Amino acid sequence: MSFKEEFFTYLSGFGEYEKRSMFGGMGVFIDGAMYAIITNKALFLRGGEALDERLHDLNCAKFKHIKRSTTAIVNYYDITPLFHESRELSDELVHASIDIARKDKVAKAAEKNKRIRDLPNMRLTLERMVKKAGVEDVASFMELGASEVFCKVRQVHGQDLDIKLLWMFAGAIQGCHWTLLNEEQKSSLLSAIS
């Protein structure tokens, strides 16, 4: 049995997986979340959270994908020596990696599915105003910031918008009700739109 086959057989014990060609090796996915890379000679696990430090302390080298002109270092760690030394430790690390991969996938899906109207202070009419001003999604809204979004909305809907809208956008970005903004935050926002 080749190294690759041995690793795939081992990982089948953690649940049904899919594999796809990734970074010159095979990416291993569980529930659509990638948690491992298998090459001809090594098994790499996805890090994240406290697992990064643990894998670093265990002297696991990071995966390097060498292309013609560049080298990409990704957050996957070589656990091959540990796999041969301690199956118990390997099992623990694989479980931790799968948990992190699943959590990341859920978090990304939740963020992608979030609508502007779902943010604090926002509602459908405000979402429509913001979209009409060219801010299509939550990621763009967050990236631009309250002042920039307010200026874009003002360009489309006229200069006489209620300043409360600026506070509402800022609260939406900070995850709080707009009335909780302090005077310093408000004056900073005002100076950014002047």
C-alpha positions in Angstrom: 0.0 0.0 0.0 1.4 3.4 -1.0 1.7 6.3 1.5 -1.3 8.0 -0.2 -3.5 4.9 0.1 -2.5 4.4 3.7 -3.5 8.0 4.5 -6.8 7.8 2.7 -7.6 4.5 4.4 -6.8 6.2 7.8 -8.9 9.2 7.1 -11.9 7.1 6.1 -12.2 6.3 9.8 -13.2 9.9 10.5 -16.3 9.9 8.2 -17.1 9.9 4.5 -14.8 12.3 2.6 -14.4 13.8 -0.8 -11.1 14.4 -2.4 -10.0 17.0 -5.0 -6.7 18.0 -6.6 -5.3 20.9 -4.5 -1.9 22.6 -4.2 -0.2 19.7 -6.1 -1.7 17.1 -3.8 -5.2 15.9 -2.9 -7.4 18.0 -0.7 -9.6 16.0 1.7 -13.1 17.4 2.4 -15.7 16.4 5.0 -19.1 18.0 4.7 -17.6 20.3 2.0 -14.9 21.6 4.4 -11.3 20.9 3.5 -9.2 19.7 6.4 -6.3 17.8 5.0 -3.9 17.6 2.0 -2.3 14.4 1.0 0.8 14.3 -1.1 2.9 11.3 -2.2 4.9 11.4 1.0 3.0 13.4 3.6 -0.3 14.1 5.4 -1.0 17.7 6.2 -3.7 18.9 8.5 -5.5 22.2 8.5 -4.6 24.4 11.4 -6.6 27.3 13.0 -7.3 28.6 16.4 -5.3 26.9 19.2 -4.4 24.0 16.9 -1.8 26.2 15.1 0.2 26.6 18.3 -0.1 22.9 19.1 1.1 21.8 15.7 3.9 24.3 15.8 5.0 23.0 19.3 4.9 19.5 17.9 7.4 20.7 15.2 5.0 20.1 12.3 6.3 22.0 9.2 3.8 24.1 7.2 2.8 23.0 3.8 4.6 24.9 1.0 3.2 24.9 -2.5 6.0 25.7 -4.9 4.9 27.1 -8.2 7.2 28.2 -11.0 7.9 31.7 -9.7 6.3 31.7 -6.2 6.0 29.7 -3.1 2.7 29.7 -1.2 2.7 28.7 2.4 -0.7 27.6 3.6 -2.1 26.9 7.0 -1.7 23.1 6.8 0.9 21.2 8.9 2.8 18.0 8.1 1.8 15.4 10.7 3.4 12.5 8.9 6.1 11.7 11.7 3.4 11.9 14.3 1.1 9.6 12.3 3.9 7.0 12.4 4.7 7.5 16.0 1.3 7.9 17.7 -2.0 7.0 16.2 -3.8 8.3 19.3 -2.2 11.8 18.9 -2.9 11.8 15.2 -6.6 10.9 15.8 -6.8 13.8 18.3 -5.3 16.2 15.8 -7.5 15.1 12.9 -10.6 15.5 15.0 -9.5 19.0 16.0 -8.8 19.9 12.4 -12.1 18.6 11.2 -13.9 20.6 13.9 -12.1 23.8 12.8 -12.8 23.2 9.1 -16.5 22.7 9.8 -16.8 25.8 12.0 -15.0 27.9 9.4 -17.3 26.7 6.7 -20.4 27.4 8.7 -19.1 30.9 9.7 -18.4 31.7 6.1 -21.7 30.5 4.9 -23.5 32.5 7.6 -21.7 35.7 6.6 -22.4 35.1 2.9 -26.1 34.6 3.6 -26.5 37.6 5.9 -28.5 40.4 4.4 -27.9 44.1 5.0 -31.4 44.3 6.5 -30.4 41.6 9.1 -27.8 44.0 10.6 -28.7 46.0 13.8 -30.7 49.2 13.0 -31.3 48.1 9.4 -34.6 47.1 7.7 -35.8 46.4 4.2 -36.3 50.1 3.2 -32.7 51.0 4.3 -31.3 47.9 2.6 -32.9 49.1 -0.6 -31.5 52.6 -0.2 -28.0 51.2 0.3 -28.3 48.9 -2.6 -29.6 51.6 -4.9 -26.4 53.6 -3.9 -24.3 50.6 -5.1 -23.6 48.8 -1.9 -24.7 45.3 -2.8 -23.9 43.1 0.2 -22.9 43.0 3.9 -19.2 42.5 3.0 -19.2 45.7 0.9 -21.2 47.6 3.6 -18.6 46.6 6.3 -15.6 47.3 4.1 -16.8 50.8 3.1 -17.7 51.8 6.6 -20.6 54.0 7.8 -19.3 57.3 6.5 -18.6 56.1 3.0 -22.0 54.3 2.8 -23.8 57.4 4.0 -22.0 59.6 1.4 -23.0 57.1 -1.4 -26.6 57.1 -0.2 -26.7 60.9 0.0 -25.4 61.1 -3.6 -28.3 59.0 -4.8 -31.1 60.2 -2.4 -30.2 63.8 -1.9 -28.2 65.9 0.6 -31.0 66.4 3.1 -30.9 62.9 4.6 -31.4 62.7 8.4 -28.0 62.4 10.1 -29.5 59.6 12.2 -29.0 57.4 9.2 -25.2 57.8 9.6 -25.5 56.7 13.3 -27.7 53.8 12.2 -25.1 52.6 9.6 -22.3 52.9 12.2 -24.3 50.9 14.8 -25.0 48.3 12.1 -21.3 47.9 11.5 -20.4 47.8 15.2 -23.3 45.4 16.0 -25.1 47.7 18.4 -28.2 50.0 18.5 -27.4 53.5 17.1 -28.3 55.2 20.4 -25.3 53.5 22.0 -22.8 55.4 20.0 -20.9 58.0 22.1 -20.3 61.6 21.2 -16.7 61.0 20.2 -17.8 58.3 17.7 -20.5 60.6 16.3 -18.1 63.6 15.9 -15.6 61.3 14.2 -18.3 60.1 11.8 -19.4 63.7 11.1 -15.9 64.8 10.3 -15.5 61.9 7.9 -18.5 63.1 5.8 -17.8 66.8 5.9 
